[in-house]
Amino acid sequence: MEQSIQKTLAIESKKIQLIQMISQVYNSELLREIENVILSSKSDWWNIISNSEKKAIEEGLEDYKKGKLLSHGEVMSKIKST
C-alpha cells in the first residue's frame, strides 16, 4: 500500500512540475502540441490501464485464438458453485 501512495505522490509532483513548465511557455504552436498529446492520451484507454490489466487482456485474446472459451452460462455456474 505504501508503494502505491509513493507512486501517487510522485505522479502528483510530476504534474505540478509540468504545470509550472507549461505556464512559462509562450509559443502557441508548442502549447497546441502539448494539448494534442494530452487529448490523444485521454482517448486511448490502453494508455491508461496498468501493465497487469494489459497482460490479462493479451492472455484473454490468446485464449480466444486457441479456442479456450467459456460461455456466459458456464462462467455463471462456476461462480455460483464457489
C-alpha positions as CSV (number, residue, x, y, z in Angstrom):
1,M,0.0,0.0,0.0
2,E,2.8,2.4,0.9
3,Q,4.4,1.9,-2.6
4,S,1.0,2.9,-4.1
5,I,0.9,6.1,-2.1
6,Q,4.5,6.9,-3.1
7,K,3.7,6.4,-6.7
8,T,0.7,8.6,-6.4
9,L,2.7,11.3,-4.8
10,A,5.4,11.1,-7.4
11,I,2.7,11.5,-10.1
12,E,1.2,14.5,-8.4
13,S,4.6,16.0,-8.0
14,K,5.4,15.5,-11.7
15,K,2.0,17.1,-12.7
16,I,2.9,20.2,-10.6
17,Q,6.3,20.4,-12.3
18,L,4.7,20.1,-15.7
19,I,2.1,22.8,-14.9
20,Q,4.9,25.1,-13.8
21,M,6.8,24.4,-17.0
22,I,3.8,24.9,-19.2
23,S,3.0,28.2,-17.5
24,Q,6.3,29.5,-18.8
25,V,5.6,28.6,-22.5
26,Y,4.6,31.4,-24.8
27,N,4.8,29.5,-28.0
28,S,1.3,28.8,-29.2
29,E,2.4,26.0,-31.5
30,L,4.1,24.2,-28.7
31,L,1.1,24.7,-26.5
32,R,-1.1,23.2,-29.2
33,E,1.2,20.2,-29.5
34,I,1.1,19.7,-25.7
35,E,-2.7,19.9,-25.8
36,N,-2.8,17.3,-28.6
37,V,-0.6,14.9,-26.7
38,I,-2.8,15.2,-23.6
39,L,-6.0,14.8,-25.6
40,S,-4.8,11.8,-27.6
41,S,-3.7,10.0,-24.4
42,K,-7.2,10.5,-22.9
43,S,-8.9,9.0,-25.9
44,D,-6.9,5.7,-25.9
45,W,-7.8,3.7,-22.8
46,W,-4.9,1.4,-23.5
47,N,-2.5,4.1,-22.4
48,I,-4.4,4.4,-19.1
49,I,-4.7,0.8,-17.9
50,S,-2.0,-0.9,-15.9
51,N,0.5,-3.4,-17.3
52,S,-1.2,-6.2,-15.4
53,E,-4.5,-5.3,-17.0
54,K,-2.8,-5.2,-20.4
55,K,-1.3,-8.6,-19.8
56,A,-4.7,-10.0,-18.7
57,I,-6.3,-8.7,-21.9
58,E,-3.5,-10.1,-24.1
59,E,-3.8,-13.5,-22.3
60,G,-7.5,-13.5,-22.9
61,L,-7.0,-12.7,-26.6
62,E,-4.5,-15.6,-26.8
63,D,-7.0,-17.9,-25.1
64,Y,-9.7,-16.8,-27.6
65,K,-7.3,-17.6,-30.6
66,K,-6.7,-21.0,-29.1
67,G,-10.4,-21.7,-28.7
68,K,-10.2,-21.7,-24.9
69,L,-13.6,-20.1,-24.3
70,L,-16.4,-20.4,-21.7
71,S,-20.0,-19.4,-22.3
72,H,-21.6,-16.9,-20.0
73,G,-23.7,-19.7,-18.6
74,E,-20.5,-21.8,-17.8
75,V,-18.9,-18.9,-16.1
76,M,-22.0,-18.2,-14.0
77,S,-22.2,-21.8,-13.0
78,K,-18.6,-21.8,-11.8
79,I,-19.2,-18.6,-9.9
80,K,-22.4,-20.0,-8.2
81,S,-20.6,-23.2,-7.2
82,T,-17.8,-21.4,-5.3
